[in-house]
Amino acid sequence: METLAGKRAARLLKTFSDSANKDTIRLSSADRESWLNFIISSHLNDSGFSPDQLFHWLVENDWPGKKAWDMTSEYTTARTLLAKYSTQK
């Protein structure tokens, strides 16, 4: 994962996944901040970590399938939005 996501993004994702409560419907504010830091780092480092790879990584790291799917969808939307914003600065 580190090769595709980049060292910082990989570390942020692992830290988020290790500390987040995977059983809740919504992320806590601290978990949300960690998740968003991962997405921002992925954007800033032009991460090649695809949504499909993220989904599989989340499932392999004990995230429930529906939650992993929702987070992957959010990742995709956020990366698209950040990319669009970056081209308009």
N, CA, C and O atoms as a GROMACS GRO file, in nm:
protein
  356
    1MET      N    1   0.082  -0.119   0.000
    1MET     CA    2   0.000   0.000   0.000
    1MET      C    3   0.086   0.125   0.000
    1MET      O    4   0.053   0.223  -0.066
    2GLU      N    5   0.196   0.123   0.074
    2GLU     CA    6   0.279   0.241   0.085
    2GLU      C    7   0.329   0.289  -0.050
    2GLU      O    8   0.340   0.410  -0.073
    3THR      N    9   0.359   0.196  -0.141
    3THR     CA   10   0.407   0.232  -0.274
    3THR      C   11   0.300   0.309  -0.351
    3THR      O   12   0.331   0.407  -0.418
    4LEU      N   13   0.176   0.266  -0.342
    4LEU     CA   14   0.068   0.331  -0.416
    4LEU      C   15   0.016   0.456  -0.346
    4LEU      O   16  -0.007   0.558  -0.411
    5ALA      N   17  -0.002   0.449  -0.216
    5ALA     CA   18  -0.064   0.559  -0.142
    5ALA      C   19   0.038   0.666  -0.103
    5ALA      O   20   0.001   0.781  -0.082
    6GLY      N   21   0.163   0.629  -0.091
    6GLY     CA   22   0.264   0.720  -0.038
    6GLY      C   23   0.281   0.692   0.111
    6GLY      O   24   0.188   0.646   0.178
    7LYS      N   25   0.400   0.720   0.162
    7LYS     CA   26   0.431   0.688   0.302
    7LYS      C   27   0.337   0.759   0.399
    7LYS      O   28   0.281   0.695   0.489
    8ARG      N   29   0.319   0.889   0.382
    8ARG     CA   30   0.237   0.965   0.476
    8ARG      C   31   0.093   0.920   0.473
    8ARG      O   32   0.033   0.896   0.578
    9ALA      N   33   0.035   0.907   0.355
    9ALA     CA   34  -0.106   0.865   0.344
    9ALA      C   35  -0.123   0.724   0.400
    9ALA      O   36  -0.222   0.696   0.467
   10ALA      N   37  -0.028   0.636   0.372
   10ALA     CA   38  -0.037   0.499   0.424
   10ALA      C   39  -0.034   0.499   0.577
   10ALA      O   40  -0.110   0.426   0.641
   11ARG      N   41   0.053   0.579   0.634
   11ARG     CA   42   0.062   0.589   0.780
   11ARG      C   43  -0.066   0.646   0.838
   11ARG      O   44  -0.116   0.596   0.939
   12LEU      N   45  -0.120   0.751   0.774
   12LEU     CA   46  -0.245   0.811   0.822
   12LEU      C   47  -0.362   0.713   0.815
   12LEU      O   48  -0.444   0.707   0.906
   13LEU      N   49  -0.370   0.637   0.706
   13LEU     CA   50  -0.478   0.539   0.693
   13LEU      C   51  -0.465   0.430   0.798
   13LEU      O   52  -0.564   0.391   0.860
   14LYS      N   53  -0.345   0.381   0.819
   14LYS     CA   54  -0.324   0.276   0.920
   14LYS      C   55  -0.358   0.328   1.059
   14LYS      O   56  -0.425   0.258   1.136
   15THR      N   57  -0.314   0.447   1.092
   15THR     CA   58  -0.343   0.507   1.223
   15THR      C   59  -0.493   0.524   1.240
   15THR      O   60  -0.548   0.492   1.346
   16PHE      N   61  -0.559   0.575   1.137
   16PHE     CA   62  -0.704   0.590   1.142
   16PHE      C   63  -0.772   0.455   1.165
   16PHE      O   64  -0.855   0.442   1.255
   17SER      N   65  -0.737   0.357   1.086
   17SER     CA   66  -0.802   0.227   1.093
   17SER      C   67  -0.779   0.158   1.227
   17SER      O   68  -0.868   0.094   1.281
   18ASP      N   69  -0.658   0.172   1.280
   18ASP     CA   70  -0.626   0.108   1.407
   18ASP      C   71  -0.701   0.170   1.524
   18ASP      O   72  -0.732   0.102   1.621
   19SER      N   73  -0.731   0.300   1.516
   19SER     CA   74  -0.792   0.367   1.631
   19SER      C   75  -0.943   0.390   1.617
   19SER      O   76  -1.011   0.414   1.717
   20ALA      N   77  -0.996   0.382   1.497
   20ALA     CA   78  -1.138   0.412   1.475
   20ALA      C   79  -1.228   0.301   1.528
   20ALA      O   80  -1.190   0.184   1.530
   21ASN      N   81  -1.346   0.340   1.569
   21ASN     CA   82  -1.449   0.244   1.610
   21ASN      C   83  -1.519   0.197   1.484
   21ASN      O   84  -1.597   0.272   1.424
   22LYS      N   85  -1.494   0.076   1.444
   22LYS     CA   86  -1.545   0.022   1.318
   22LYS      C   87  -1.690  -0.022   1.326
   22LYS      O   88  -1.752  -0.052   1.224
   23ASP      N   89  -1.744  -0.026   1.447
   23ASP     CA   90  -1.879  -0.079   1.466
   23ASP      C   91  -1.989   0.027   1.470
   23ASP      O   92  -2.107  -0.006   1.478
   24THR      N   93  -1.951   0.154   1.465
   24THR     CA   94  -2.052   0.259   1.471
   24THR      C   95  -2.097   0.299   1.331
   24THR      O   96  -2.024   0.279   1.233
   25ILE      N   97  -2.216   0.354   1.323
   25ILE     CA   98  -2.268   0.400   1.195
   25ILE      C   99  -2.192   0.524   1.149
   25ILE      O  100  -2.155   0.536   1.032
   26ARG      N  101  -2.171   0.614   1.241
   26ARG     CA  102  -2.100   0.739   1.209
   26ARG      C  103  -1.965   0.741   1.280
   26ARG      O  104  -1.950   0.688   1.390
   27LEU      N  105  -1.868   0.804   1.214
   27LEU     CA  106  -1.737   0.819   1.277
   27LEU      C  107  -1.746   0.926   1.385
   27LEU      O  108  -1.820   1.023   1.371
   28SER      N  109  -1.671   0.908   1.491
   28SER     CA  110  -1.660   1.013   1.593
   28SER      C  111  -1.589   1.132   1.531
   28SER      O  112  -1.531   1.121   1.422
   29SER      N  113  -1.592   1.246   1.597
   29SER     CA  114  -1.526   1.364   1.541
   29SER      C  115  -1.375   1.342   1.527
   29SER      O  116  -1.315   1.387   1.430
   30ALA      N  117  -1.314   1.272   1.623
   30ALA     CA  118  -1.171   1.244   1.614
   30ALA      C  119  -1.142   1.148   1.498
   30ALA      O  120  -1.045   1.167   1.424
   31ASP      N  121  -1.226   1.045   1.482
   31ASP     CA  122  -1.209   0.951   1.371
   31ASP      C  123  -1.230   1.021   1.237
   31ASP      O  124  -1.157   0.996   1.142
   32ARG      N  125  -1.329   1.108   1.231
   32ARG     CA  126  -1.357   1.183   1.108
   32ARG      C  127  -1.237   1.268   1.070
   32ARG      O  128  -1.198   1.272   0.953
   33GLU      N  129  -1.176   1.334   1.168
   33GLU     CA  130  -1.059   1.418   1.140
   33GLU      C  131  -0.944   1.334   1.086
   33GLU      O  132  -0.877   1.374   0.991
   34SER      N  133  -0.920   1.218   1.146
   34SER     CA  134  -0.815   1.128   1.098
   34SER      C  135  -0.842   1.081   0.956
   34SER      O  136  -0.751   1.075   0.873
   35TRP      N  137  -0.967   1.048   0.928
   35TRP     CA  138  -1.007   1.003   0.794
   35TRP      C  139  -0.985   1.114   0.692
   35TRP      O  140  -0.931   1.089   0.584
   36LEU      N  141  -1.026   1.234   0.726
   36LEU     CA  142  -1.009   1.347   0.633
   36LEU      C  143  -0.861   1.380   0.613
   36LEU      O  144  -0.822   1.418   0.502
   37ASN      N  145  -0.780   1.366   0.716
   37ASN     CA  146  -0.636   1.387   0.701
   37ASN      C  147  -0.576   1.289   0.601
   37ASN      O  148  -0.490   1.325   0.522
   38PHE      N  149  -0.623   1.164   0.604
   38PHE     CA  150  -0.578   1.064   0.507
   38PHE      C  151  -0.618   1.107   0.365
   38PHE      O  152  -0.536   1.102   0.274
   39ILE      N  153  -0.743   1.149   0.347
   39ILE     CA  154  -0.790   1.189   0.214
   39ILE      C  155  -0.710   1.309   0.163
   39ILE      O  156  -0.667   1.311   0.048
   40ILE      N  157  -0.690   1.409   0.248
   40ILE     CA  158  -0.615   1.528   0.208
   40ILE      C  159  -0.471   1.491   0.171
   40ILE      O  160  -0.418   1.539   0.071
   41SER      N  161  -0.409   1.407   0.252
   41SER     CA  162  -0.272   1.364   0.222
   41SER      C  163  -0.267   1.288   0.089
   41SER      O  164  -0.174   1.306   0.011
   42SER      N  165  -0.366   1.204   0.065
   42SER     CA  166  -0.373   1.132  -0.063
   42SER      C  167  -0.380   1.230  -0.179
   42SER      O  168  -0.315   1.209  -0.282
   43HIS      N  169  -0.457   1.333  -0.163
   43HIS     CA  170  -0.470   1.434  -0.268
   43HIS      C  171  -0.338   1.511  -0.287
   43HIS      O  172  -0.289   1.525  -0.398
   44LEU      N  173  -0.284   1.561  -0.178
   44LEU     CA  174  -0.164   1.645  -0.186
   44LEU      C  175  -0.045   1.570  -0.245
   44LEU      O  176   0.040   1.629  -0.311
   45ASN      N  177  -0.040   1.440  -0.221
   45ASN     CA  178   0.071   1.358  -0.272
   45ASN      C  179   0.035   1.286  -0.401
   45ASN      O  180   0.109   1.200  -0.448
   46ASP      N  181  -0.080   1.323  -0.459
   46ASP     CA  182  -0.126   1.263  -0.585
   46ASP      C  183  -0.118   1.110  -0.578
   46ASP      O  184  -0.063   1.044  -0.666
   47SER      N  185  -0.176   1.058  -0.471
   47SER     CA  186  -0.173   0.914  -0.445
   47SER      C  187  -0.234   0.835  -0.560
   47SER      O  188  -0.337   0.874  -0.616
   48GLY      N  189  -0.171   0.725  -0.592
   48GLY     CA  190  -0.224   0.634  -0.693
   48GLY      C  191  -0.310   0.524  -0.634
   48GLY      O  192  -0.343   0.427  -0.701
   49PHE      N  193  -0.347   0.540  -0.507
   49PHE     CA  194  -0.428   0.441  -0.436
   49PHE      C  195  -0.572   0.451  -0.488
   49PHE      O  196  -0.642   0.548  -0.459
   50SER      N  197  -0.614   0.351  -0.562
   50SER     CA  198  -0.746   0.356  -0.627
   50SER      C  199  -0.857   0.326  -0.527
   50SER      O  200  -0.832   0.267  -0.422
   51PRO      N  201  -0.979   0.367  -0.559
   51PRO     CA  202  -1.092   0.332  -0.473
   51PRO      C  203  -1.106   0.180  -0.453
   51PRO      O  204  -1.136   0.135  -0.343
   52ASP      N  205  -1.083   0.104  -0.556
   52ASP     CA  206  -1.092  -0.042  -0.545
   52ASP      C  207  -0.988  -0.095  -0.446
   52ASP      O  208  -1.018  -0.182  -0.365
   53GLN      N  209  -0.867  -0.043  -0.455
   53GLN     CA  210  -0.762  -0.085  -0.362
   53GLN      C  211  -0.796  -0.044  -0.219
   53GLN      O  212  -0.773  -0.120  -0.125
   54LEU      N  213  -0.851   0.076  -0.203
   54LEU     CA  214  -0.891   0.121  -0.070
   54LEU      C  215  -0.999   0.029  -0.013
   54LEU      O  216  -0.990  -0.012   0.103
   55PHE      N  217  -1.100  -0.002  -0.092
   55PHE     CA  218  -1.207  -0.089  -0.045
   55PHE      C  219  -1.150  -0.222   0.004
   55PHE      O  220  -1.184  -0.268   0.113
   56HIS      N  221  -1.066  -0.284  -0.076
   56HIS     CA  222  -1.010  -0.414  -0.038
   56HIS      C  223  -0.922  -0.401   0.086
   56HIS      O  224  -0.923  -0.489   0.172
   57TRP      N  225  -0.846  -0.292   0.096
   57TRP     CA  226  -0.763  -0.272   0.213
   57TRP      C  227  -0.850  -0.258   0.339
   57TRP      O  228  -0.819  -0.318   0.442
   58LEU      N  229  -0.958  -0.181   0.330
   58LEU     CA  230  -1.046  -0.164   0.445
   58LEU      C  231  -1.107  -0.297   0.489
   58LEU      O  232  -1.108  -0.329   0.608
   59VAL      N  233  -1.157  -0.374   0.394
   59VAL     CA  234  -1.218  -0.504   0.426
   59VAL      C  235  -1.113  -0.596   0.489
   59VAL      O  236  -1.141  -0.665   0.588
   60GLU      N  237  -0.993  -0.598   0.432
   60GLU     CA  238  -0.886  -0.682   0.488
   60GLU      C  239  -0.845  -0.638   0.629
   60GLU      O  240  -0.787  -0.715   0.704
   61ASN      N  241  -0.876  -0.513   0.663
   61ASN     CA  242  -0.842  -0.460   0.795
   61ASN      C  243  -0.966  -0.450   0.884
   61ASN      O  244  -0.976  -0.362   0.970
   62ASP      N  245  -1.058  -0.542   0.862
   62ASP     CA  246  -1.172  -0.566   0.951
   62ASP      C  247  -1.282  -0.460   0.949
   62ASP      O  248  -1.358  -0.449   1.045
   63TRP      N  249  -1.292  -0.384   0.841
   63TRP     CA  250  -1.405  -0.293   0.828
   63TRP      C  251  -1.522  -0.370   0.768
   63TRP      O  252  -1.503  -0.446   0.672
   64PRO      N  253  -1.642  -0.353   0.822
   64PRO     CA  254  -1.759  -0.418   0.763
   64PRO      C  255  -1.777  -0.373   0.618
   64PRO      O  256  -1.749  -0.258   0.584
   65GLY      N  257  -1.823  -0.465   0.533
   65GLY     CA  258  -1.836  -0.436   0.389
   65GLY      C  259  -1.912  -0.311   0.356
   65GLY      O  260  -1.867  -0.232   0.273
   66LYS      N  261  -2.027  -0.290   0.420
   66LYS     CA  262  -2.109  -0.170   0.391
   66LYS      C  263  -2.035  -0.044   0.431
   66LYS      O  264  -2.036   0.055   0.357
   67LYS      N  265  -1.971  -0.045   0.546
   67LYS     CA  266  -1.895   0.071   0.593
   67LYS      C  267  -1.776   0.097   0.500
   67LYS      O  268  -1.748   0.212   0.466
   68ALA      N  269  -1.708  -0.009   0.459
   68ALA     CA  270  -1.595   0.005   0.366
   68ALA      C  271  -1.642   0.064   0.233
   68ALA      O  272  -1.575   0.149   0.175
   69TRP      N  273  -1.758   0.019   0.186
   69TRP     CA  274  -1.814   0.071   0.062
   69TRP      C  275  -1.847   0.220   0.075
   69TRP      O  276  -1.815   0.299  -0.013
   70ASP      N  277  -1.911   0.259   0.186
   70ASP     CA  278  -1.947   0.399   0.209
   70ASP      C  279  -1.823   0.488   0.217
   70ASP      O  280  -1.821   0.597   0.161
   71MET      N  281  -1.721   0.440   0.285
   71MET     CA  282  -1.598   0.518   0.298
   71MET      C  283  -1.525   0.530   0.165
   71MET      O  284  -1.468   0.634   0.134
   72THR      N  285  -1.527   0.423   0.087
   72THR     CA  286  -1.465   0.427  -0.046
   72THR      C  287  -1.537   0.527  -0.135
   72THR      O  288  -1.473   0.600  -0.211
   73SER      N  289  -1.668   0.530  -0.126
   73SER     CA  290  -1.746   0.626  -0.203
   73SER      C  291  -1.712   0.769  -0.160
   73SER      O  292  -1.696   0.858  -0.244
   74GLU      N  293  -1.701   0.790  -0.030
   74GLU     CA  294  -1.665   0.923   0.020
   74GLU      C  295  -1.524   0.962  -0.025
   74GLU      O  296  -1.501   1.077  -0.063
   75TYR      N  297  -1.431   0.868  -0.022
   75TYR     CA  298  -1.294   0.891  -0.068
   75TYR      C  299  -1.294   0.936  -0.214
   75TYR      O  300  -1.227   1.032  -0.251
   76THR      N  301  -1.369   0.865  -0.296
   76THR     CA  302  -1.376   0.896  -0.439
   76THR      C  303  -1.432   1.036  -0.462
   76THR      O  304  -1.376   1.113  -0.540
   77THR      N  305  -1.541   1.068  -0.395
   77THR     CA  306  -1.603   1.200  -0.409
   77THR      C  307  -1.510   1.310  -0.362
   77THR      O  308  -1.495   1.413  -0.428
   78ALA      N  309  -1.447   1.288  -0.248
   78ALA     CA  310  -1.357   1.389  -0.192
   78ALA      C  311  -1.236   1.412  -0.282
   78ALA      O  312  -1.196   1.526  -0.304
   79ARG      N  313  -1.178   1.304  -0.334
   79ARG     CA  314  -1.062   1.319  -0.424
   79ARG      C  315  -1.100   1.393  -0.551
   79ARG      O  316  -1.023   1.475  -0.601
   80THR      N  317  -1.219   1.366  -0.603
   80THR     CA  318  -1.267   1.436  -0.723
   80THR      C  319  -1.284   1.585  -0.694
   80THR      O  320  -1.242   1.669  -0.773
   81LEU      N  321  -1.346   1.616  -0.582
   81LEU     CA  322  -1.369   1.755  -0.543
   81LEU      C  323  -1.236   1.828  -0.522
   81LEU      O  324  -1.219   1.940  -0.571
   82LEU      N  325  -1.143   1.767  -0.451
   82LEU     CA  326  -1.014   1.830  -0.427
   82LEU      C  327  -0.936   1.852  -0.557
   82LEU      O  328  -0.871   1.954  -0.573
   83ALA      N  329  -0.944   1.757  -0.648
   83ALA     CA  330  -0.877   1.772  -0.777
   83ALA      C  331  -0.936   1.888  -0.856
   83ALA      O  332  -0.862   1.966  -0.916
   84LYS      N  333  -1.067   1.898  -0.855
   84LYS     CA  334  -1.134   2.007  -0.925
   84LYS      C  335  -1.097   2.141  -0.863
   84LYS      O  336  -1.069   2.238  -0.935
   85TYR      N  337  -1.097   2.147  -0.732
   85TYR     CA  338  -1.059   2.270  -0.662
   85TYR      C  339  -0.916   2.311  -0.696
   85TYR      O  340  -0.889   2.429  -0.721
   86SER      N  341  -0.826   2.215  -0.698
   86SER     CA  342  -0.685   2.244  -0.725
   86SER      C  343  -0.664   2.304  -0.863
   86SER      O  344  -0.572   2.384  -0.883
   87THR      N  345  -0.746   2.266  -0.959
   87THR     CA  346  -0.728   2.319  -1.095
   87THR      C  347  -0.785   2.461  -1.107
   87THR      O  348  -0.758   2.529  -1.206
   88GLN      N  349  -0.862   2.506  -1.009
   88GLN     CA  350  -0.924   2.638  -1.016
   88GLN      C  351  -0.856   2.741  -0.929
   88GLN      O  352  -0.903   2.855  -0.920
   89LYS      N  353  -0.747   2.703  -0.863
   89LYS     CA  354  -0.677   2.798  -0.776
   89LYS      C  355  -0.598   2.897  -0.858
   89LYS      O  356  -0.533   2.985  -0.802
   0.00000   0.00000   0.00000
